[in-house]
Amino acid sequence: LSSPSGLTHESHRKDVEQVYLRCSEGSIEWMYPTGALIVNLRPNISPASYKHLTVCIKPFKDSAGANIYLEKTGELKLLVRDGDRSPSRVYCFGYDQGGLFVEATPQQDISRKITGFQYELMSKGIAADLHTASAPCRPCSDTEVLLAVCTSDFVIRGSIQNVTNEAEEQESIIHVGVNKLYRQKSKVFQLTGESGNWRGQIKTLLECGVKPGDGDFLFTGRMHFGEARLGCAPRFKDFQRMYKEAKDKGLNPCEIGPD
């Protein structure tokens, strides 16, 4: 978390401040913005790997007071306009496309403004999984399911208890009852005190039309800005079939107990 403040530069409204971030994910909160910030993302990896990175930013819901640009060799491309209230909008670009230039907009009272956003750096392959524009709701192939089991941030066997649709954010929240937890990167799925059962929530696009249904599914996916995002989710009996077929042929990419 980086929290610069414009009040320290009140007498120099055209100041440009440099911020260097070494973490692969985090957030920027610019209090009382004046002048501009240049946000330099410098992860602790080999510079040769930079070309394989995608940067995603998600503005805070109440972010205000500055425009956010993509800057490369002095040219600015507007990413987020001050006052844009697109809920849960995520903006992604290749690391080699440029850096972030955050410029304060003229304000009568800067003390009421805070500009902020979360950021994540990820490999371009993972970013493509999260933002598949061509067919985000299509079923996964057997090969994709088996690979998802090996590479996802969470893998669980569970049932759909309920689905909450959020029209404004164009998302659906799947309320999942967990029967078996194979893996989770973050503590999204937790024991509930009342029933002693594991439960959690997974988000997906509203257009996918997810509805409550009977039976178990194998839910896989990735963590994105602290939320579980749905990847491949075959019916569990179908996963058992494809896993057994691949294992019999010695083609399963990793071992996992399917029962």
Number of C-alpha atoms within 10 A of each C-alpha: 11 13 14 17 15 24 15 10 16 15 10 12 15 13 14 16 16 12 14 12 17 12 15 15 19 16 20 20 19 25 20 24 30 29 19 22 22 18 17 15 20 14 16 10 10 8 10 7 11 16 13 14 19 21 24 21 24 19 25 19 16 14 18 25 27 28 19 24 20 18 19 14 7 7 9 15 13 13 18 21 14 16 13 14 15 12 13 14 15 16 13 17 18 19 20 13 12 19 20 21 25 28 21 25 16 13 14 6 9 19 13 12 18 20 25 25 19 18 22 19 22 17 16 17 11 14 19 12 14 18 12 11 9 7 9 15 18 10 13 14 12 18 14 12 23 22 15 22 25 17 16 21 19 26 24 24 21 23 23 19 15 16 19 15 19 12 10 10 13 13 18 22 21 23 19 23 20 23 15 14 15 15 15 18 13 14 11 16 22 14 13 11 8 6 7 9 13 18 18 18 19 22 20 22 18 18 12 13 12 18 13 14 12 8 11 19 23 24 27 27 25 24 18 16 17 11 13 25 22 23 27 24 20 19 16 20 15 13 19 15 13 18 23 15 14 15 14 10 8 9 13 18 16 12 11 12 7 15 8
